[in-house]
Amino acid sequence: MAEDAHDATVRLRRPIAFLYPPQPLEPCPMPGDLLAHLPRLAELHAKILSGLGWDSPATRERALTWPLQPQSAEQVRGAHVGVVAFSWTVTQILAETGVLPDVVFGHSLGLHTALAVSGATRILDALEVVDRTAQFLAESHDEVSGAMLAVTGFTPNEIAEFCERIEPHGTIFPAIINSRRQVVVSGQAESVERLTQQLRDRQAWGLTPIPGHLPLHTPLMAPLADRCTSLTNGMRCHVPHLCLLHPTSGEEVHTVSSVELLWRTHLLGMIDFVCALKEMERLEISTYVEIGAGETLTRLCRWYRRDLPVFNVSKPELLERILHAHVE
């Protein structure tokens, strides 16, 4: 169990899983407060951005903020790279104090951090792929267009049945299973709108459009498969030295070929966070730590199981408690 929020000492019990979240769905000053609070974190963050050649004040500023609606490709690039660079540097700070993971999981954008932390790739290679991917996502693609919608209030099976009934068939799919009661659907814009109307009529708890113009994590991305694969050209992969969980199956990724396939197809495959949590329970994970911007996975963990021992380090006071935690 996680310690009470008012306890002076946090005890982290092994095995420990580090969870790396997707892009935030709301504006947030990502590492701003933490960088001001921890000079060592600011030093590492500046160093990793310099490794990409991101040394100008304007470029660094874009890597500190996630805007609600990015207005340019440069904003998208800065925000995506900033999220991954931030979560990587926080992981390094935790490692310096002896807080190390036994298992890592990356949700969507967080996959790149998980790959680097597990040793499956180098962090600079991961950030280069993140930058290429951000540019790809900011471009228009004549072959494919679409929309995404987060739906709260229905089970994954119910959402799958709704999608199957939308005409024309095969134009909308469950793309991300976040919890037993929240699913992100992805598909052609017209089909997403039809589903939205049907769910409004059924009084869904929540319908949240996700910014973007591609039907990510679905078979509809197939025409762009070669371009998705090319995003990792020139990048080397390695056998992970930590347990790295696959975002679709929850199974351990433990060979170079499986890492390469995962990285090449990360925009195409469905994400199933519930499946990953079930696998972490099977592995008897005792402590979960979300490392990144916002508290997305922390909330989803508590939806999965209210007493799940999950910590979050998105605020200075929370990070300080973990940095001074006793690891058992």
RAKANOR-V565619 format. One record per helix or strand. SS is the DSSP state (H for helix, E for strand). FROM is the first residue (numbers start at 0). LEN is the number of residues. If there is no record, write none. Layout:
# RAKANOR-V565619
ss:from:len
SS:FROM:LEN
SS:FROM:LEN
This chain:
# RAKANOR-V565619
ss:from:len
E:10:2
E:15:5
E:27:2
H:31:6
H:38:13
H:56:6
E:64:2
H:72:24
E:102:4
H:109:9
H:122:16
E:146:6
H:155:10
E:171:8
E:181:6
H:188:13
E:205:5
H:218:12
E:242:3
E:251:2
H:255:9
E:270:2
H:272:10
E:286:4
H:295:9
E:309:3
H:315:8
E:325:2
